[in-house]
């Protein structure tokens, strides 16, 4: 029996600020290991937007032949700056990120992602757990 999940839980392994071009708007590129899916990585590109967004805040693209997901999400400039500030210290354990999805993903009984026909899903929200002690 396949399990359906509507969140992707990841452990942040590294993060960097990317500035592309001479008039670049900074984005945070976050490399993560999957926690609630048996195998794989997720690379999240987080950028700021000027206006509040209605509906999905981003998208997760699922590669069928590699255990890699690419995600893009947009948050307010204040939230982007807060995440950047929090990620700049050396936490005692890894930061955890939970991406809430509008759709469900199916897992095999062994916990692997079953990508049968699904190549992307929309992100409805995200939650951070950033250790401070």
Secondary structure as UniProt FT lines:
FT   STRAND          3..18
FT   TURN            22..23
FT   STRAND          27..34
FT   STRAND          41..49
FT   STRAND          58..62
FT   STRAND          68..76
FT   HELIX           77..87
FT   STRAND          96..107
FT   TURN            109..110
FT   STRAND          113..114
FT   TURN            116..117
FT   STRAND          120..129
//
